[in-house]
Amino acid sequence: MNSQLLVLKKKYRDRTFLIAQILEYAGPFPGEYKTKILMKTEMNHTQIQRFFKYLEDNGMLRQDHDSKRWFRTTKGESFLDVYNKMKEDLK
């Protein structure tokens, strides 16, 4: 019975939602550590690696190499603004 409750609580999270979550948790500079973002998004290491590569390749997420923290860029901020506006408009 307990395992059924856990299954019911899990919901499908689409790619756009996960991207928005990562950008939200990363925040602006100085950003956040990858491990903390991974734990907050409840993704596994393979998934988070794939998303970080995609976001970095598309200029939405950057790493500060001195502190090893990840932060969203201006492009990532723009994406998050549009995402939040669309989410609000669809309510």
Secondary structure, 3 states (H helix, E strand, C coil): CHHHHHHHHCCCCCHHHHHHHHHHHHCCCCCEEHHHHHHHHCCCHHHHHHHHHHHHHCCCEEEECCCCEEEECHHHHHHHHHHHHHHHHCC
